[in-house]
């Protein structure tokens, strides 16, 4: 019950809730429309792949997602160089290029180079002018036998597994922590080593120039005495 001299409660429950209700009665029709649009796109871009340009295999970032394999933005310049494809030509034959990407792993780089080589072996180049085909273009029979790629270019990663073996005596005594610590210490002292070598080289060159200058001074002194 309301206390003191306040306004009586007048709750208003008769809201126009029908206005705010959302329905999805057009869901089956939208599904059919999307399918027709995909078919139209596939026929329009034929014989190019429906899923778009070829993309590299990359690993997720951070320790949590690094084991997850997915498609990246584009192939790096090093990968294209190893596959003997120029970045300019790569875009014209359906290969995506990422100029900012760097290769941090040799295994991933090798897998992407193999992916490019497999793509090149299956690639069918249509001539710009059918009456004037250039070197490397597909013949008429090859063009007629082309099948459009409807899904992303497949991949298969072979996981390397080490065979079981006996643990050696050295592995039993060695410490992984101390090995990493020593390597980190040596890496931090690389600059000191380089500075010492430069200083020693500079001192040796100064001593050599001093020795060369001494005979000249002696000759000049003899001339003055005469």
C-alpha positions in Angstrom: 0.0 0.0 0.0 1.2 3.5 -0.8 2.3 5.6 2.2 1.7 9.3 2.8 0.1 11.7 0.5 1.3 10.4 -2.8 -0.3 9.7 -6.2 -2.2 6.4 -6.5 -0.5 3.8 -8.6 -2.0 3.5 -12.1 -0.1 0.8 -13.9 -0.6 0.8 -17.7 -0.4 -2.8 -19.1 -2.4 -2.3 -22.3 0.6 -1.6 -24.6 0.5 -2.1 -28.4 2.8 -5.1 -28.2 1.7 -6.3 -31.6 3.7 -3.5 -33.2 7.0 -4.7 -31.7 6.7 -8.4 -32.6 9.1 -9.6 -35.3 8.2 -12.4 -37.5 10.3 -14.5 -40.0 7.6 -15.8 -42.3 9.8 -14.9 -45.3 12.7 -17.3 -44.1 12.0 -20.1 -46.7 11.7 -17.6 -49.5 14.9 -15.8 -48.5 16.7 -19.2 -48.4 15.6 -19.9 -52.0 16.6 -16.4 -53.1 20.1 -16.8 -51.7 20.5 -20.1 -53.5 19.4 -18.5 -56.8 21.8 -15.6 -56.2 24.7 -18.0 -55.7 23.8 -19.8 -58.9 23.7 -16.5 -60.8 27.1 -15.5 -59.4 28.6 -18.8 -60.3 27.4 -18.6 -63.9 28.6 -14.9 -64.1 32.1 -15.6 -63.0 32.5 -18.9 -64.8 35.1 -20.6 -65.1 36.7 -18.8 -62.0 36.2 -20.5 -58.6 33.0 -19.6 -56.7 34.8 -19.2 -53.4 37.1 -16.5 -54.7 40.9 -16.3 -55.0 43.3 -18.9 -53.5 44.2 -18.1 -49.9 47.1 -19.4 -47.7 47.0 -21.6 -44.6 47.9 -19.7 -41.5 47.8 -20.4 -37.7 45.8 -18.4 -35.2 47.5 -15.9 -33.0 48.4 -16.3 -29.3 49.1 -19.5 -27.4 45.5 -20.4 -27.1 44.7 -20.4 -30.9 48.0 -21.2 -32.5 47.1 -24.8 -33.1 44.0 -23.8 -35.1 44.5 -23.8 -38.9 42.6 -21.3 -41.1 42.7 -19.4 -44.3 44.7 -16.2 -44.3 44.4 -12.9 -46.1 47.0 -13.6 -48.8 50.3 -15.3 -49.7 53.5 -13.6 -48.6 56.1 -12.3 -51.1 58.6 -15.0 -50.0 56.1 -17.8 -50.7 55.4 -16.4 -54.2 59.1 -16.1 -54.8 59.7 -19.8 -53.9 56.8 -20.8 -56.1 58.2 -18.7 -59.0 55.2 -16.5 -59.3 55.4 -12.7 -59.5 53.0 -10.7 -57.2 51.6 -8.9 -60.2 50.8 -12.1 -62.1 49.4 -13.8 -59.0 46.4 -11.5 -58.8 45.6 -12.1 -62.5 45.4 -15.9 -62.0 43.3 -16.0 -58.9 45.9 -15.9 -56.1 45.5 -13.4 -53.2 48.6 -11.5 -52.1 49.4 -9.9 -48.8 52.4 -7.6 -48.9 52.5 -7.1 -45.1 52.6 -10.7 -44.1 55.9 -12.3 -42.9 56.8 -16.0 -42.6 57.6 -16.9 -39.0 57.5 -20.7 -39.5 59.3 -22.8 -42.0 56.6 -25.5 -41.9 53.8 -23.1 -42.8 55.9 -21.6 -45.6 56.6 -25.0 -47.1 52.9 -25.9 -46.9 51.8 -22.7 -48.7 54.5 -23.2 -51.4 53.2 -26.7 -52.0 49.7 -25.3 -52.1 50.7 -22.9 -54.8 52.5 -25.6 -56.8 49.4 -27.8 -56.6 47.2 -24.8 -57.7 49.5 -24.1 -60.7 49.4 -27.8 -61.8 45.5 -27.6 -61.9 45.3 -24.1 -63.3 43.6 -23.7 -66.8 44.4 -20.3 -68.3 41.7 -19.0 -70.8 43.1 -16.8 -73.6 42.0 -13.2 -73.7 41.2 -13.6 -77.4 40.0 -17.0 -78.4 41.3 -16.6 -82.0 44.8 -15.4 -80.8 45.9 -17.7 -77.9 49.3 -16.9 -76.3 51.9 -19.3 -75.0 50.7 -21.1 -71.8 47.0 -20.7 -72.6 44.7 -23.7 -72.6 43.6 -25.4 -75.8 40.0 -25.6 -76.9 39.6 -29.2 -75.7 41.0 -28.3 -72.2 38.7 -25.3 -72.0 35.6 -27.4 -72.8 36.6 -30.0 -70.1 36.9 -27.3 -67.4 34.9 -27.9 -64.1 34.2 -24.9 -61.9 35.5 -25.1 -58.3 32.4 -24.6 -56.1 34.2 -24.9 -52.7 37.5 -23.5 -51.3 40.7 -25.1 -52.6 41.1 -28.2 -50.3 44.1 -28.9 -48.2 45.5 -31.8 -46.2 48.2 -31.3 -43.5 50.3 -34.3 -42.7 51.3 -34.2 -39.0 54.8 -35.4 -38.4 55.2 -37.8 -35.5 58.4 -38.9 -33.9 58.9 -42.6 -33.4 59.3 -43.9 -29.8 62.9 -44.3 -28.7 64.9 -44.7 -25.6 66.0 -41.6 -23.6 69.7 -41.0 -23.8 72.0 -40.3 -20.8 72.6 -36.7 -22.0 68.9 -36.0 -22.2 68.5 -37.2 -18.7 71.2 -34.9 -17.3 70.5 -31.8 -19.5 68.2 -29.0 -18.3 65.9 -27.3 -20.8 65.6 -24.3 -18.5 69.4 -23.8 -18.3 69.8 -24.3 -22.0 67.3 -21.6 -22.8 68.8 -19.3 -20.2 72.2 -19.7 -21.6 71.0 -19.0 -25.2 69.1 -15.9 -24.0 72.2 -14.7 -22.2 74.4 -15.2 -25.3 71.8 -13.4 -27.5 71.8 -10.4 -25.1 75.6 -10.1 -25.3 75.9 -10.2 -29.0 76.2 -6.4 -29.1 79.2 -6.4 -26.6 81.0 -9.0 -28.7 80.5 -6.9 -31.9 81.7 -3.8 -30.2 84.9 -5.5 -28.9 85.7 -6.9 -32.4 85.2 -3.4 -33.9 87.4 -1.8 -31.2 90.1 -4.4 -31.8 89.9 -3.9 -35.6 90.1 -0.1 -35.2 93.1 -0.5 -32.9 94.9 -2.8 -35.3 94.3 -0.4 -38.2 95.6 2.6 -36.1 98.7 0.7 -35.2 99.4 -0.2 -38.8 98.9 3.4 -40.0 101.3 4.5 -37.2 104.0 2.1 -38.4 103.6 3.4 -41.9 103.9 7.0 -40.8 107.2 6.4 -38.7 109.5 5.7 -41.7 108.2 8.8 -43.5 109.0 11.0 -40.5 112.5 9.5 -40.3 113.2 10.3 -43.9 112.0 13.9 -43.5 114.3 14.3 -40.5 117.3 13.1 -42.4 116.6 15.5 -45.3 116.4 18.4 -42.8 119.7 17.4 -41.3 121.4 17.4 -44.7 
